[in-house]
Amino acid sequence: MHSDLIGKIEKARRYAEEPERIKFSGLTAHFNGGNSEHEIELKDGHWSCTCSFSHNWGTCAHIMAMQRILAPMLTKEALQADTELHLSDEPVTVG
């Protein structure tokens, strides 16, 4: 194997062990939920999901699961739920 490629493979392994090096600015994913498939999107630090719960509450189990999975690779803004709950003035965070 070419030595340049070997070096890149080793570097990729090191990077993969440090997910905090990566910060997503946007992504689209398909989430196979309990009842149907949903499309989840992260755009400019804000989440959306095609499930009805997300439309009503600003967050959902699908978004919260993605926040947990991707936590080291998300900005602080993307880690907060975009919720309009009137129970508290504090943002809902996952952690």
C-alpha positions as CSV (number, residue, x, y, z in Angstrom):
1,M,0.0,0.0,0.0
2,H,1.3,3.5,-0.8
3,S,2.8,5.2,2.2
4,D,0.8,8.4,1.7
5,L,-2.4,6.4,1.9
6,I,-1.2,4.6,5.0
7,G,-0.6,7.9,6.7
8,K,-4.1,9.1,5.8
9,I,-5.7,5.9,7.2
10,E,-3.8,6.3,10.5
11,K,-4.8,10.0,10.7
12,A,-8.5,9.1,10.0
13,R,-8.4,6.5,12.9
14,R,-7.1,9.2,15.2
15,Y,-9.7,11.7,14.1
16,A,-12.5,9.1,14.5
17,E,-11.4,8.7,18.2
18,E,-12.0,12.5,18.7
19,P,-15.6,13.2,17.5
20,E,-15.5,16.6,19.2
21,R,-13.3,17.8,16.3
22,I,-16.5,17.7,14.1
23,K,-19.4,20.2,14.4
24,F,-22.4,19.6,12.2
25,S,-23.9,22.8,10.7
26,G,-26.7,20.8,9.0
27,L,-27.8,17.3,8.2
28,T,-30.8,15.3,7.1
29,A,-31.6,11.9,8.4
30,H,-34.4,9.3,8.1
31,F,-35.4,7.9,11.4
32,N,-37.3,4.6,11.6
33,G,-39.7,5.4,14.5
34,G,-42.1,3.0,16.3
35,N,-45.0,3.8,13.9
36,S,-43.4,5.2,10.8
37,E,-40.3,6.7,9.2
38,H,-39.6,10.4,9.9
39,E,-37.3,12.9,8.3
40,I,-35.1,14.8,10.8
41,E,-33.3,17.9,9.8
42,L,-30.7,20.1,11.5
43,K,-30.3,23.5,9.8
44,D,-28.5,26.5,11.2
45,G,-28.5,24.9,14.7
46,H,-32.3,24.2,14.7
47,W,-33.9,20.8,14.5
48,S,-37.1,19.8,12.7
49,C,-38.9,16.4,12.4
50,T,-41.8,15.4,10.3
51,C,-43.6,13.8,13.3
52,S,-46.7,15.5,14.7
53,F,-45.3,15.7,18.2
54,S,-42.4,17.8,17.0
55,H,-44.8,20.2,15.2
56,N,-46.7,20.8,18.4
57,W,-43.9,20.8,21.0
58,G,-40.8,21.9,19.0
59,T,-38.9,18.7,19.9
60,C,-39.6,14.9,20.0
61,A,-38.1,11.6,20.9
62,H,-36.5,11.4,17.4
63,I,-34.7,14.8,17.8
64,M,-33.7,14.0,21.4
65,A,-32.2,10.7,20.3
66,M,-30.2,12.3,17.6
67,Q,-28.9,14.9,20.0
68,R,-27.7,12.2,22.3
69,I,-26.1,10.2,19.5
70,L,-24.3,13.2,18.0
71,A,-23.7,15.2,21.2
72,P,-19.9,15.6,20.9
73,M,-20.4,16.8,17.3
74,L,-23.1,19.4,17.8
75,T,-22.9,23.1,18.6
76,K,-24.4,24.2,21.9
77,E,-27.3,25.6,20.0
78,A,-28.0,22.3,18.3
79,L,-27.9,20.5,21.7
80,Q,-30.8,22.6,23.0
81,A,-34.3,21.6,22.1
82,D,-36.3,24.1,20.1
83,T,-39.2,23.9,22.4
84,E,-41.9,26.4,23.2
85,L,-42.9,24.8,26.5
86,H,-44.4,27.3,28.8
87,L,-43.5,25.3,31.9
88,S,-40.1,27.1,32.3
89,D,-38.1,30.0,30.8
90,E,-35.0,27.8,30.8
91,P,-34.1,26.0,27.6
92,V,-34.6,22.2,27.6
93,T,-31.2,20.5,27.2
94,V,-30.3,16.9,26.5
95,G,-27.6,15.3,28.6
